[in-house]
């Protein structure tokens, strides 16, 4: 088993936090280095300009009044009232100091750019450690030498300030980044552990469990909600499967028992050909009922699973409805019923011809079966706004409104229809076909009778 710390460090959110921390550190470090080099270069340029200005001023004093005036000016500028960062040294031909704030003439030689960089002690600050000095040196016409420079202490101070700033900025940033990564990782680990624990309980057979939702609406909540919807659908399918199994055991027992009894009767009456024939015909009728039940179940399962969705194609539903109305009109007449059809021409939907035909046929058969003699059945197809309405209405006993949802389930037969042949799958097949076609099935009172509407989107 992985420890919590090990699992935490291996979470993707913690690793992403570390990656962003690394990117932030590199970016901040690069920015500070850019600021440092830019500011350091500016300080060097300002220092060089200051030294050049001092050199020009001293040169004018020397040209105007000679070396004596130069000594006085250097003593004044290197004294307490001068700039403490400026460095001056005037020596004679033997390199003995005449004026300035350095103790001795440096041994360093000028570089290619004419500048001398050396580490010396300031004459007016003997206790202070040696500083790095950048200076320019000149030999005057009388053989004396002049050094004019500037202490780079301020550049060193700036470097130290930048390093301190980088440290004080980097340490809290790293600490906050690690803390944020740990908190985010623990949050993600907590949510994932909750999902994993719930999943294990579901795998152990507790299908009532659902993924926890915090209510924050984040990606974990959206994923958990999607999984919960999937679990609800699975639970519904499992409940339907159990209901189908129970209903099959109940509703098929009678026809199977009758078929078995007919076969046994035929076997016992082996000498009576007419009786055997009647028994076999009855058995055949019972087997036809069983086969129709299984065929209806298969069609419902395919429609609910969406297996026929790929077979949806533009379909002239006007032609389909007209053909079925014409087909069932003589059947209705034989039952003493009038069938009226009002089919609008040229209406097209994206549909599965066989399933839509089966659904409409089921509605017509139900209407014919439950409408008493002398009644009427109406079939209409029309366009309403951007929808296509297929309606089958009858003048039969109808269905109580509180049973509208109930009768759309498998093997549901109301008490009033128990004495008529059927399996209770007709309306459940119609409902499944409607869902396959993104349509809605509506049951309403026809006063008297039942009105069934399939609300289809146009193709």
C-alpha positions as CSV (number, residue, x, y, z in Angstrom):
1,X,0.0,0.0,0.0
2,X,1.3,3.4,-0.9
3,X,1.6,5.9,2.0
4,X,-0.5,9.1,1.8
5,X,2.6,11.2,1.2
6,X,3.7,9.0,-1.7
7,X,0.3,9.0,-3.2
8,X,0.1,12.8,-2.7
9,X,3.4,13.3,-4.6
10,X,2.2,11.1,-7.4
11,X,-1.1,13.0,-8.0
12,X,-1.2,14.8,-11.3
13,X,-2.4,18.0,-9.6
14,X,0.6,18.1,-7.3
15,X,3.0,17.5,-10.2
16,X,1.3,20.2,-12.2
17,X,1.7,22.6,-9.3
18,X,5.4,21.7,-9.1
19,X,5.7,22.3,-12.8
20,X,4.1,25.7,-12.5
21,X,6.3,26.5,-9.5
22,X,9.4,25.6,-11.6
23,X,8.2,27.7,-14.5
24,X,7.4,30.6,-12.1
25,X,10.9,30.3,-10.5
26,X,12.6,30.3,-13.9
27,X,10.6,33.2,-15.1
28,X,11.1,35.3,-11.9
29,X,14.8,34.4,-11.9
30,X,15.2,35.4,-15.5
31,X,13.3,38.7,-14.9
32,X,15.4,39.5,-11.8
33,X,18.6,38.7,-13.7
34,X,17.5,41.0,-16.6
35,X,16.7,43.8,-14.1
36,X,20.1,43.2,-12.4
37,X,22.2,43.3,-15.6
38,X,20.2,46.3,-16.9
39,X,20.6,48.3,-13.7
40,X,24.2,47.2,-13.3
41,X,25.0,48.4,-16.8
42,X,23.2,51.7,-16.1
43,X,25.3,52.1,-12.9
44,X,28.5,51.4,-14.8
45,X,27.6,54.0,-17.5
46,X,26.7,56.6,-14.9
47,X,30.0,55.9,-13.1
48,X,32.0,56.2,-16.3
49,X,30.2,59.5,-17.2
50,X,30.9,60.8,-13.6
51,X,34.6,59.9,-13.9
52,X,34.8,61.5,-17.4
53,X,33.2,64.7,-16.1
54,X,35.7,64.8,-13.2
55,X,38.6,64.3,-15.6
56,X,37.4,67.2,-17.8
57,X,37.0,69.5,-14.9
58,X,40.5,68.7,-13.5
59,X,42.0,69.1,-16.9
60,X,40.6,72.6,-17.2
61,X,42.0,73.5,-13.8
62,X,45.4,72.2,-14.7
63,X,45.5,74.0,-18.1
64,X,44.4,77.2,-16.5
65,X,46.5,77.5,-13.3
66,X,49.0,74.6,-13.3
67,X,49.7,71.7,-11.0
68,X,49.3,73.8,-7.8
69,X,45.7,74.6,-8.6
70,X,45.2,70.9,-9.5
71,X,46.5,69.9,-6.0
72,X,44.1,72.3,-4.3
73,X,41.1,71.1,-6.3
74,X,41.9,67.4,-5.7
75,X,42.3,68.1,-1.9
76,X,39.0,69.9,-1.9
77,X,37.1,67.2,-3.8
78,X,38.7,64.3,-1.9
79,X,37.9,66.0,1.4
80,X,34.9,65.8,3.7
81,X,32.8,68.0,1.4
82,X,33.5,66.0,-1.7
83,X,31.7,62.9,-3.1
84,X,32.8,60.0,-0.9
85,X,32.5,57.6,-3.8
86,X,35.0,59.5,-6.0
87,X,38.7,58.5,-5.9
88,X,41.6,60.8,-6.6
89,X,45.4,60.5,-6.5
90,X,48.0,62.8,-7.8
91,X,51.6,61.7,-7.5
92,X,54.9,63.2,-8.5
93,X,57.5,61.7,-10.8
94,X,58.6,59.3,-8.0
95,X,55.0,58.2,-7.4
96,X,54.9,60.0,-4.0
97,X,51.3,61.1,-3.2
98,X,50.7,64.9,-3.6
99,X,46.9,64.9,-3.1
100,X,44.0,62.5,-3.1
101,X,42.2,59.9,-0.9
102,X,44.3,56.8,-1.9
103,X,47.3,55.7,0.1
104,X,49.6,54.7,-2.8
105,X,49.7,54.4,-6.6
106,X,48.3,51.1,-7.8
107,X,50.3,48.5,-9.5
108,X,47.5,47.5,-11.9
109,X,47.8,48.3,-15.6
110,X,45.0,49.8,-17.7
111,X,43.0,47.4,-19.8
112,X,42.1,47.7,-23.5
113,X,39.3,50.1,-22.7
114,X,41.7,52.4,-20.8
115,X,40.2,51.6,-17.4
116,X,42.0,50.3,-14.3
117,X,40.2,48.0,-11.9
118,X,41.8,47.4,-8.6
119,X,41.2,46.6,-5.0
120,X,42.6,49.4,-2.7
121,X,42.0,50.9,0.7
122,X,40.7,54.5,0.8
123,X,43.1,56.9,2.4
124,X,40.3,58.6,4.3
125,X,38.8,55.4,5.5
126,X,41.7,53.2,6.8
127,X,39.5,50.9,8.8
128,X,37.2,50.0,6.0
129,X,38.1,46.9,4.0
130,X,39.5,47.3,0.5
131,X,37.0,48.2,-2.2
132,X,37.1,47.6,-5.9
133,X,37.8,50.8,-7.7
134,X,37.5,51.6,-11.4
135,X,39.7,54.5,-12.5
136,X,41.5,56.2,-15.4
137,X,45.2,57.2,-15.1
138,X,47.0,60.0,-16.9
139,X,50.6,61.2,-17.1
140,X,50.8,65.0,-17.0
141,X,53.3,67.1,-19.0
142,X,55.4,67.8,-15.9
143,X,55.9,64.0,-15.3
144,X,53.4,63.7,-12.5
145,X,50.6,61.1,-12.6
146,X,46.9,61.6,-12.1
147,X,44.3,58.9,-11.2
148,X,40.6,59.6,-11.2
149,X,38.1,56.9,-10.4
150,X,35.1,55.9,-8.5
151,X,34.4,53.3,-5.8
152,X,32.2,50.4,-7.0
153,X,30.8,49.9,-3.6
154,X,27.3,51.0,-4.7
155,X,27.4,48.4,-7.5
156,X,28.3,45.7,-4.9
157,X,25.5,47.0,-2.6
158,X,23.1,46.8,-5.5
159,X,24.2,43.2,-6.3
160,X,23.7,42.3,-2.7
161,X,20.3,43.9,-2.6
162,X,19.3,42.0,-5.7
163,X,20.5,38.7,-4.3
164,X,18.6,39.3,-1.0
165,X,15.5,40.3,-3.0
166,X,15.8,37.1,-5.0
167,X,16.2,35.0,-1.9
168,X,13.3,36.7,-0.1
169,X,11.1,36.5,-3.2
170,X,12.1,32.9,-4.1
171,X,11.8,31.3,-0.6
172,X,8.2,32.4,0.0
173,X,7.2,31.6,-3.5
174,X,8.7,28.1,-3.3
175,X,7.1,27.6,0.1
176,X,3.7,28.8,-1.1
177,X,4.0,26.8,-4.2
178,X,4.7,23.6,-2.3
179,X,2.0,24.3,0.2
180,X,-0.5,25.0,-2.7
181,X,0.5,21.8,-4.4
182,X,0.1,19.8,-1.2
183,X,-3.3,21.3,-0.5
184,X,-4.5,20.8,-4.1
185,X,-3.1,17.3,-4.2
186,X,-4.8,16.4,-0.9
187,X,-8.1,17.9,-2.2
188,X,-7.8,15.8,-5.4
189,X,-6.7,12.7,-3.5
190,X,-9.7,13.1,-1.2
191,X,-12.1,13.4,-4.1
192,X,-10.6,10.5,-5.9
193,X,-10.5,8.3,-2.8
194,X,-14.3,9.1,-2.3
195,X,-15.0,8.0,-5.9
196,X,-12.8,4.9,-5.6
197,X,-14.5,3.9,-2.3
198,X,-17.9,4.4,-3.8
199,X,-16.9,2.4,-6.9
200,X,-15.7,-0.5,-4.8
201,X,-19.0,-0.6,-3.0
202,X,-20.8,-0.6,-6.3
203,X,-18.6,-3.4,-7.6
204,X,-19.5,-5.4,-4.4
205,X,-23.1,-5.2,-5.5
206,X,-24.5,-2.1,-3.7
207,X,-26.0,-0.5,-6.8
208,X,-27.8,2.1,-4.7
209,X,-24.5,4.0,-4.0
210,X,-23.8,7.2,-5.9
211,X,-20.6,9.2,-6.4
212,X,-20.3,12.1,-3.9
213,X,-21.0,15.6,-5.2
214,X,-19.6,18.6,-3.3
215,X,-21.9,21.1,-4.9
216,X,-19.0,23.3,-6.1
217,X,-19.7,22.5,-9.8
218,X,-16.0,21.8,-10.5
219,X,-14.8,19.1,-12.9
220,X,-15.0,16.4,-10.2
221,X,-18.7,17.3,-9.6
222,X,-19.4,17.2,-13.3
223,X,-17.7,13.8,-13.7
224,X,-19.5,12.5,-10.6
225,X,-22.9,13.8,-11.9
226,X,-22.3,12.1,-15.2
227,X,-21.3,8.8,-13.5
228,X,-24.4,9.0,-11.3
229,X,-26.6,9.5,-14.3
230,X,-25.0,6.5,-15.9
231,X,-25.6,4.5,-12.7
232,X,-29.2,5.6,-12.6
233,X,-29.6,4.4,-16.1
234,X,-27.9,1.1,-15.3
235,X,-30.1,0.7,-12.2
236,X,-33.2,1.4,-14.3
237,X,-32.1,-1.1,-16.9
238,X,-31.4,-3.7,-14.2
239,X,-34.8,-3.0,-12.7
240,X,-36.4,-3.4,-16.1
241,X,-34.5,-6.6,-16.7
242,X,-35.7,-8.0,-13.3
243,X,-39.3,-6.9,-14.2
244,X,-39.0,-8.5,-17.6
245,X,-37.7,-11.7,-16.1
246,X,-40.5,-11.8,-13.5
247,X,-43.1,-10.9,-16.1
248,X,-41.9,-13.5,-18.5
249,X,-42.0,-16.1,-15.8
250,X,-45.6,-15.1,-15.0
251,X,-47.1,-14.2,-18.4
252,X,-45.5,-17.1,-20.4
253,X,-46.3,-19.8,-17.9
254,X,-50.0,-19.9,-18.9
255,X,-49.4,-20.2,-22.7
256,X,-46.6,-22.7,-22.1
257,X,-48.8,-24.7,-19.7
258,X,-51.6,-24.7,-22.2
259,X,-49.3,-25.7,-25.1
260,X,-47.9,-28.6,-23.0
261,X,-51.4,-29.7,-22.1
262,X,-52.5,-29.6,-25.7
263,X,-49.5,-31.8,-26.7
264,X,-50.2,-34.3,-23.9
265,X,-53.9,-34.4,-24.9
266,X,-53.0,-35.1,-28.5
267,X,-50.7,-37.9,-27.4
268,X,-53.4,-39.5,-25.3
269,X,-55.9,-39.2,-28.2
270,X,-53.7,-40.8,-30.8
271,X,-56.6,-42.6,-32.3
272,X,-58.7,-39.5,-32.8
273,X,-57.3,-37.6,-35.7
274,X,-59.7,-34.7,-35.4
275,X,-59.1,-34.2,-31.7
276,X,-55.4,-34.4,-32.2
277,X,-55.6,-31.8,-34.9
278,X,-57.6,-29.4,-32.7
279,X,-55.1,-29.9,-29.9
280,X,-52.1,-29.2,-32.2
281,X,-53.9,-26.1,-33.6
282,X,-54.4,-24.7,-30.1
283,X,-50.8,-25.5,-29.3
284,X,-49.7,-23.7,-32.4
285,X,-51.7,-20.6,-31.5
286,X,-50.1,-20.6,-28.0
287,X,-46.6,-20.9,-29.5
288,X,-47.5,-18.0,-31.9
289,X,-48.4,-15.9,-28.8
290,X,-45.1,-16.8,-27.2
291,X,-43.1,-16.0,-30.4
292,X,-44.9,-12.6,-30.7
293,X,-44.0,-11.8,-27.2
294,X,-40.4,-12.6,-27.7
295,X,-40.3,-10.6,-30.9
296,X,-41.9,-7.6,-29.2
297,X,-39.3,-7.8,-26.4
298,X,-36.5,-8.0,-28.9
299,X,-37.8,-4.9,-30.8
300,X,-38.2,-3.0,-27.5
301,X,-34.7,-3.9,-26.4
302,X,-33.2,-2.8,-29.7
303,X,-35.1,0.5,-29.7
304,X,-34.2,1.3,-26.0
305,X,-30.5,0.4,-26.7
306,X,-30.4,2.6,-29.7
307,X,-29.1,-0.3,-31.9
308,X,-31.3,0.9,-34.8
309,X,-30.3,4.6,-34.5
310,X,-27.7,4.2,-37.3
311,X,-30.5,2.9,-39.6
312,X,-32.5,6.1,-39.3
313,X,-32.9,7.7,-42.7
314,X,-35.2,10.2,-44.4
315,X,-38.7,8.6,-44.4
316,X,-41.9,9.8,-46.0
317,X,-44.1,9.1,-43.0
318,X,-47.1,10.3,-44.9
319,X,-46.9,7.3,-47.2
320,X,-46.2,4.9,-44.3
321,X,-49.2,6.2,-42.3
322,X,-51.5,6.1,-45.4
323,X,-50.5,2.5,-46.2
324,X,-51.2,1.3,-42.6
325,X,-54.5,3.2,-42.4
326,X,-55.6,1.5,-45.7
327,X,-54.4,-1.9,-44.5
328,X,-56.3,-1.7,-41.2
329,X,-59.5,-0.1,-42.6
330,X,-61.1,-3.5,-43.6
331,X,-60.0,-5.0,-40.3
332,X,-61.8,-2.2,-38.5
333,X,-64.9,-2.7,-40.7
334,X,-65.0,-6.4,-39.9
335,X,-65.1,-5.4,-36.2
336,X,-68.0,-3.0,-36.8
337,X,-65.8,0.1,-36.5
338,X,-65.2,3.1,-38.8
339,X,-61.6,4.2,-39.4
340,X,-61.1,7.8,-40.5
341,X,-57.7,8.9,-41.9
342,X,-56.5,12.5,-42.3
343,X,-52.9,12.2,-43.6
344,X,-51.0,15.3,-44.7
345,X,-48.9,14.5,-47.7
346,X,-45.1,14.9,-48.1
347,X,-44.1,14.9,-44.4
348,X,-40.6,13.5,-43.9
349,X,-38.9,12.4,-40.7
350,X,-35.5,10.7,-39.9
351,X,-36.9,7.3,-39.0
352,X,-36.7,3.5,-39.0
353,X,-39.4,2.3,-41.3
354,X,-40.0,-1.1,-39.7
355,X,-40.1,0.2,-36.1
356,X,-42.3,3.2,-36.9
357,X,-44.6,0.9,-38.8
358,X,-44.7,-1.5,-35.9
359,X,-45.5,1.3,-33.4
360,X,-48.4,2.6,-35.6
361,X,-49.7,-0.9,-36.2
362,X,-49.7,-1.5,-32.4
363,X,-51.7,1.6,-31.8
364,X,-54.2,0.7,-34.5
365,X,-54.5,-2.9,-33.2
366,X,-55.1,-1.6,-29.6
367,X,-57.7,0.8,-30.8
368,X,-59.5,-1.9,-32.8
369,X,-59.3,-4.4,-29.9
370,X,-60.7,-2.1,-27.2
371,X,-63.2,0.0,-29.1
372,X,-66.7,-1.5,-29.0
373,X,-68.8,-2.1,-32.1
374,X,-70.2,1.1,-33.6
375,X,-67.2,3.1,-32.5
376,X,-64.8,5.2,-34.5
377,X,-61.0,5.3,-34.9
378,X,-59.1,8.3,-36.2
379,X,-55.6,8.4,-37.7
380,X,-54.1,11.8,-38.4
381,X,-50.7,13.1,-39.5
382,X,-50.0,16.8,-39.6
383,X,-47.4,19.4,-39.1
384,X,-47.6,21.8,-36.1
385,X,-44.9,24.5,-36.1
386,X,-41.6,22.6,-36.4
387,X,-43.0,19.3,-35.3
388,X,-44.9,16.4,-36.9
389,X,-47.8,15.0,-35.0
390,X,-49.0,11.4,-35.5
391,X,-52.3,10.8,-33.7
392,X,-54.4,7.7,-33.2
393,X,-57.7,8.3,-31.3
394,X,-60.6,5.9,-30.5
395,X,-63.9,5.9,-28.8
396,X,-63.2,3.0,-26.5
397,X,-63.1,2.9,-22.7
398,X,-59.9,4.8,-22.5
399,X,-57.3,4.7,-19.8
400,X,-57.4,6.5,-16.4
401,X,-54.9,9.4,-16.4
402,X,-53.1,8.0,-13.3
403,X,-52.2,4.9,-15.4
404,X,-50.7,6.8,-18.4
405,X,-47.1,6.2,-17.3
406,X,-47.8,2.8,-15.9
407,X,-49.2,1.3,-19.2
408,X,-46.0,2.3,-21.1
409,X,-44.0,-0.3,-19.1
410,X,-43.5,-3.9,-20.2
411,X,-46.2,-6.5,-19.5
412,X,-48.5,-4.0,-17.9
413,X,-52.2,-4.8,-18.5
414,X,-55.0,-3.0,-16.7
415,X,-57.8,-5.0,-15.1
416,X,-60.2,-4.1,-17.9
417,X,-58.1,-5.8,-20.5
418,X,-57.3,-9.0,-18.7
419,X,-59.9,-10.9,-20.6
420,X,-58.5,-9.9,-24.1
421,X,-55.6,-11.6,-25.7
422,X,-52.3,-9.8,-25.6
423,X,-48.9,-9.5,-23.7
424,X,-49.0,-6.0,-22.5
425,X,-46.0,-5.0,-24.7
426,X,-47.8,-2.8,-27.3
427,X,-47.5,0.6,-25.7
428,X,-44.1,-0.2,-24.2
429,X,-42.8,-0.8,-27.8
430,X,-44.4,2.4,-29.0
431,X,-42.7,4.3,-26.1
432,X,-39.3,2.7,-26.9
433,X,-39.7,3.6,-30.6
434,X,-40.6,7.2,-29.7
435,X,-37.5,7.5,-27.6
436,X,-35.3,6.1,-30.4
437,X,-36.6,8.8,-32.7
438,X,-36.2,11.6,-30.1
439,X,-40.0,11.9,-30.1
440,X,-42.4,12.2,-27.2
441,X,-45.4,9.9,-26.6
442,X,-48.4,11.6,-25.1
443,X,-51.6,9.9,-23.9
444,X,-54.8,11.9,-23.4
445,X,-58.5,11.5,-22.8
446,X,-60.5,11.5,-26.1
447,X,-63.8,12.0,-24.2
448,X,-64.7,9.2,-24.6
449,X,-61.7,7.0,-25.5
450,X,-58.0,7.3,-25.7
451,X,-55.9,9.7,-27.8
452,X,-52.3,8.8,-28.4
453,X,-49.9,11.4,-30.0
454,X,-46.3,10.7,-31.2
455,X,-44.6,14.1,-31.5
456,X,-41.8,13.7,-34.0
457,X,-39.0,16.1,-35.1
458,X,-39.0,16.7,-38.9
459,X,-36.3,14.9,-40.9
